[in-house]
Amino acid sequence: MYAFYQYYPMQFKKVSQRDWQVRKLIWDFKDGRAYKAVAPQTP
């Protein structure tokens, strides 16, 4: 399995600002709002 980012679930409360950015990107991708930002990263 391949991951683009290190993802920490919401049960981990103390995460960095970068981790929050990754969470928001993943949530936006799942909701269909960030597919253009993620598409260039896929092979």
N, C-alpha and C positions, 0 to 999 in steps of 0.2 A: 504494500500500500504506500502511496506517495502523498505527502502533505506539502502544500505551498507555504504554510505558516504553522508555527507552534501555537496551538489553540488551547486556552484554559477555559473550562466551563464556568458557569456562573457560581458554582459552589466555591470557587476560589475567589475570595473577596479582595485580597491585596495583590493586585497586578499592576503593572506599569501602564503608563499612558499609551505606549505602543501596543500593548496587549488589548487595550480598549479599542484602539483603532482597528485592529485585526478583527475583534468581535463584531464591531459595527459593519465592517466590510463584508464579513461572512453573513450577517443577518440581512444586509441589503442585497447581497447576491441571492440568497434564498428567497427573498421577496421580489426579485426581478428588477431591482433598481440599480445594481452595480455590475451587471453582466458585461458592460463595455470595459470596465476597469479590470475585470478578471480575465477576459478573453485573451489578451496578449500574453498572459502568463502560461496558457495551456499549450501543450505541444501540438 
